[in-house]
Amino acid sequence: MPHLLTRSLDRAAVSFVLVVAACGLLIPLSNLLLPTGSALQVPTYLVALWGKYVCYAILALSIDLIWGYCGILSLGHGAFFALGGYAMGMYLMRQIGARGVYGNPLLPDFMVFLNWPKLPWYWYGFDMFWFAALMVVLVPGLLAFCFGWLAFRSRVTGVYLSIITQAMTYALLLGFFRNDFGFGGNNGLTDFKDILGFNVQAEGTRAALFALSCLALILAFVICRAVVSSKLGKVLIAIRDAESRTRFLGYRVESYKLFVFTLSACMAGVAGALYVPQVGIINPSEFAPGNSIEAVIWVAVGGRGTLVGAALGAIVVNYAKTFFTSGALAPYWLFMLGAMFVLVTLLLPKGIVGTFNAWWEPFKTKRIEANAESAAREDGVSAPKLAE
């Protein structure tokens, strides 16, 4: 395992990890230790906002893992994100207890309002954090495993798979909108009080959630790098580029796709679970197919098949969304998002990071050749030139 991590983390990957770690440490310290009004003090609302961006970056990583390296274009990954968020929301609702509007120690307020006689069986256990954390990973992973087993076994690929994933998340959207589904209907779950005994609105809790989100992003990135840098990653790339040929070589393509699809769904569920306490609400709108399509745009803008680009694209696009939707251009944001996607597709088909890598590669090659020639002159031998 140490050898695998050392091999998978190159200079760019280590730089990314260090930047995220620095942000996860310095931003909370700036918020908690510096006085209000200081030029270097980060306000609490920005800590929560950037924490949301970090959760989106984890979601983008999960999509890039399957799309950029395995060729599986999922337009329904928002479903796994929302399921992880609902699992955490159910835990937070159980922590309210008798402090709700109706003062019921067992039933959430929306159940009392809708005259539910008792707590549904699928809410049992969510008063314990370890159980909720298990469900955050297990529920999206189980859904992805069942869906992937049926789809990949039937060899559904390409645009047909994308349409089916979109239909899946839309079906969940319709189900969670129903009041009799037991998840708050169109209002969803909100009015959270505590998480692990700490006030979810407190500055210290916000800072801790941001730091935890940065740690989760680092772990997700390291896992993805370990996967794509291993033999498994080479097989995934072969499946992406020539699935039929890979199958003819004797690889069980369905098993590889099922594994990476399930892993990606679990990562999306963790992102949703970290997202909910920082935003303060989870409702069926998170299942909207448009959200999943927007997440794919993040990956395309940042650079498909780069991992770092996927996280960067999520942060850049969502920062632009926050900036432009707070001014006179707010009604035209969706048009601007579409224009951004079209321009990136036409002018930067490899995304921001992919284009930079393609631009930097010739300079990197020349530098390697120059170093080899310099070392050869010192040794008194002629250096072989790198194959073009």
N, C-alpha and C positions, 0 to 999 in steps of 0.2 A: 504493500500500500504506500509506504513512503516513496519508493521508487516511482510508482505510478503518478503520485502527486507532483514529484519533482519533474518528471518528464512532461506532464500536462500543463504545468504553469511556466510559460515562457516569459520573456521580459514584459511584453504588453499585458499579459494576464496578471503578473505580479503588480504591475503599475496600477491596474484597475482595482485589484484587491486593496492595495494600500490607500488609494484615493477614497474608496468607499469606507474603509476602516477609519480613516482620518475624519471623514464627514460624520460617521456614526459616533465618534468620540468628541469632536470639537463643537459641533452644533448643540448637543445637549448641555455641555459645559458652559457654552456661551449663554444659553438660555437661562441656566440656573444660577450661575455665579456672577455674571456681570449685572450691574444695576440697570434698571429700566431707563431707557433714553440714551444709553451708551451707543456710540456708533458701531461697536462690534457686537452688541447684544442682539440675539435672534429672537424675535417675538414668538410667543407660544403658538399663535395661529399659523406662522410660517413653519414651525416645527411639525405641526399636524399636516400642513399642506405638503411639505416635502416628504413626510412619511408616507402619504398617499402616493406620491410619485415613485417612491422606492418599491411599494407593493406592486404598482403597475410594471416596474422594471422586472420584477420576479415573474409576473405573468408573461411579459414579452420574452424572457429567457425560455420559459416553458414552450412557447409557440415556436421559437427559433430552433429549439432542439429537435422538434418533429418536422418542421417545414424546411428549415435551412439545411439539415443534415440527413433527413430521411425522405423528404419530398411529400410529406403528408400535410396538405393544406386544410387545417381545421378551421371552420367558420363557426364553431360552437364552443370554443374554449372558455367563453364567458360563463357557461353553465357550471364548469368545475370550479371556477373562481367564486361564483355565487353560492354554490353548495358549501364550500369551505366557510364562506361568510355567514351563511345561515347556521351552520353548526356552532360557530363562535357566538352568534347572536342568541341562540337558544340558551347557551350557558349564561350569558350576560343577563338575559331575561329572568332566569331562575334565581340569580343573585339579588334581584330587586326585592323579592319576598313581600312582606307586609307594607313596604314603603311605597307601593303603587297607589294609584288614584283611588282604587276601590278597596285597598287594604287587605286583599286576599293573600294569605301567606303561601299559597300553593299555585293558584292559577294566575297567569299573566293578565293584565288589564283587558286586552282585547278578547280573551276567552270569557271573562266575567261579563263584558259588554254584550257578547254574542250568546250568553246563557249556556255556556258549555258546562255540563254537570260535573265533569271530572277531567283530570289531566290525561291527554292521549298517551297511549303506551309508548309511542316513539319519542316522547319527551322525557321518559324515565332515564335517569343516569346523567342528565345534563346539568344537574346541580353539582357535579364533581368535575373539576378542571381536567383531570387526566382522561376521563371518559370523553369529554368534549374535544380535547386535543387528538385523541385517537380517531374520533369521527371526522375531524377535519381532513385527515389523510385517507381514512378508510372509505368514506362515502364517495368522494370523487374518484378514488382509485378503483373501487368496485364497479361504479358505473362505466368508467373508461374501459375496464377489463371486459365487461359483458358486451358493451357496444363494439369494442375493437375485435373481440373474438368472433362475433357474428359478421362484422364488415370485412375484416381481413381474410377470414376463412372463405368468404364468398368472393374474394378477390375484387372487391369494390375499390376502385382507385380514382384518382383525378378529380374532375369536377363533380362526378357522382358522389364521391365520398364527402366533398365539401358541402353539397346540398343536403346530404343526410345529416351531417353534424349540425347544420343550420336548422333543420327540421327538429332535431332533438332538443336544442336549446329553446326553440319556440314552443314546443310542447310543454316543457317545464315552465316556461313563462305563463302559459295559459293555466296550468295547474296551480301554481303558487298564487295566482291572482284570485283564486276562489277562496271565499271566507271559510268554507267548510273543509279546507285542506289542512287547517291547523297551524298556519304560519303567518297569521296576521293579515291575509288578503292583500289588497293593493297598498295598504299602509305599511306593511312589513313589520319589522321589529325595531324598536327605538326606545328612547328614554332610559338608556343604560345608566347604572349607578356605580357599580364596583367591578373590578377585575382582580381576582386573588386578594380581595380585601382592601385594595387601594382605590381611591376615588378616580374614576376614569377621566374626569375633567381636570384633575390637578396637574400643575405644571410638571411635577416630578414624574407622574405617570405618563404624560405625553412624551417627555424626554426619553423615558425608559422604553416606550413603545417604538420610538424612532430608532433608538440604538438597536433594539431587538430586530427591527425590520432590516437595518443595514447588515446585521449579522446573518439574517436569513438570506439576504441577497448574496453575500459572500459565499455561504455554504451552497446555495443553489448554483452559483457560477462555478465553484470548484467541482461540484458533482457533474455538471454539464461538461466542463473541460476534461474531467477524468473519463467520461463516457466517449466523447468525440476523439480523444487522443489515443484510445485503446484500440485493440483489434475489433471490438464491437463497433466503434465509431467508423472504422474503415469499411466494415460490412454495411453499415447504415448509408454511407456515402455511395457505395456500390448499388444499393437498392434504389437510392434516389436517381442515380444516373442511368442505370440499366437493370431494372427489376427482373425482367425475364431472363437475362443472361446470368444474374446472380442466382436465380432459382435453378437454372440448368447446371450451375456449378456445384449444386448439392446443398446449398444453404436453405434452411427453413425460414423463408422470408416472412411468413405470417408471425412466427414466434418473435423475431427481432422487432417487427413493427408493433406487435402487441406490447412487448416490454417497454419500449421507449414511449409509446402512447400512454401507457398507464403511469409511468414515471412522470411524464409531463403533466398529467392530470393531478397527481398528488402535489406537485410543485404549485400548480395554479390554486389548489385548495388551500395551501399554506398562505399564499399571497392574499386570498380572500379573507382568511381568518385574521391576519394582521391588519387588513384594511378596515374591518368593521369597527373595532374600538376607537380607531383614530378618526373615522368619519362620523360615527355616532348613529348610524342607521344602516339597515339592509332591507331592501324591498325587491319585488319581482322585476323592477326595471333593470336590475343587474343581469337578468337573463336575456335582455333584448338582443336580437341578432346583430343589431347595429354596433353594440359594444364589442362583440367578438370581431366584427369586420374592422373596427377602428384599431383593435389590438394588432391585427395583421398589418395594418398600415404603419404602426409604430416600427414593426420589425423591418418592413420594406424600406422605410425612410432611414433607419439606422444602418441597415446592412444585413441582408439575409445570409445566414451561415457564418456569422462572425461572433456571436454571443455578446461581445462588448457593444457592438453596434445595436443589437436589439434593446439592451438596457438603455443605451444613450438615446435611441429613437423614442422610447417610451417617455423619458424625461423631457426631451426637447419638444415633442408634439404636445404633451400635456401642459408644459409651461406656456407654449404658444396659445393653447386653448384657454388657459387661465387669463393670459394677458389680453387676448382679443375679445373674449366674451365679457369683459368688464368695461368695455367702452362702446363707442358708436358703431363698431363693426360687429357687435354681438349677433345681430340677426343674420349675418352673412358668414358665420363661422363654418358651417357645414360646406358652403361653397369653397371657402378657403382651404379646408381640409382636403376636399376633392381635388382642388387645383394643385395642392402640395403633392398629393400622391401621383397625379399625372405628370407633373414636372420632374419629380424624382425618378419616375419610371422612364421618362424620355431622356433626361439629361444625366441622371446618376443611376443607371440601372442596377448598380451594385450597392446602392445606398451610400451613406456618408462614410462609414468606416471602410466598406468594401472598395470604394473609389480611392480613398486615401491609401489603402494597402496596395492597390494596383499602381498608383502613382509612385509610391515609395519603393517598390520592389526593384526597379532598375538601379536606383541609387544604392540600395542594400547590396545588390549583386556586385556593383562596381567596387564598393567598399571592401567586400570579402575578397575580391580579386586583388585589390591593392594590398591588403594585409598579407595575402598569400605570397605575392611577389616580393614584398618587403622581407618577409621571413625567409624566403628562398635566397634572396641576395645575401642575407646575413649568413646563411648556411653554405653559400657558394654553389648552389644548384639552381637549375631552372625550374620554375613552378608550373605544374600543369594547369591549363586553363579550364574553367568550369564549362561543362557542356551547356549549350544554349537550348 
